[in-house]
């Protein structure tokens, strides 16, 4: 358990906000174009959760 957030913590929680947003955008686009494997889809919710903890809502586009 992460003492700061009270939930399981991913490494994304320690990245700068801009990098979280950029990672989400790039990962989503590359997954959609099948440049990254289907397994990378599991990273998207982790990025969304890290952004949510900072008050940022990431939407699928």
N, C-alpha and C positions, 0 to 999 in steps of 0.2 A: 504494500500500500504506500502510496506517495503521501507524505505528511503535509506537503504544501497544498495539494488539490483534493486529498481524501479519496482518491481512486487510483486505479492502476495508471502508471505513468509511462508514456512513450518518450523517446528521445526528442520527438518533435516539440514537446513542451518547452524545451530549452533553446529552441531556435528563435531568431528574430522574427517578428510578425511578418515582415515583407517576404522572408524566405519561405515561411509556411504557405503564404498565398501563392507565391511563385511555384513551389513544389506541387501544390494541389492542381494548379492550372496545367502545368507541364505533364504531370502524371496522368491526369484525366484525358488530356488530348492524345498522349501517346498510347494509352490504353484503348481509346476509341479508334485510333488508327492501327491498332494491333502491332504497335512497335514495342510495347511492353506486354508481358504475359498477363493472363487473367489473374494470376496470383497477386499481382500488384494492386488489384481492386481492394484488397484488405488494408492497404495503406491509406486509402481515401478517408475512411471513417476516423482513423487516428489523426489525420491532418485536420479534419472537421472538428474533432473534439478539442484539439489544441487551440484552434482558432476560436471556438466557442468560449473557452475559458478566458479569452481576452476580449470577449464581447463582439467578435466578428462572425458574421454569418456567411458561410461559403455555400453558394448555390451551384447546382449542376447547370451547365449551359449547353 
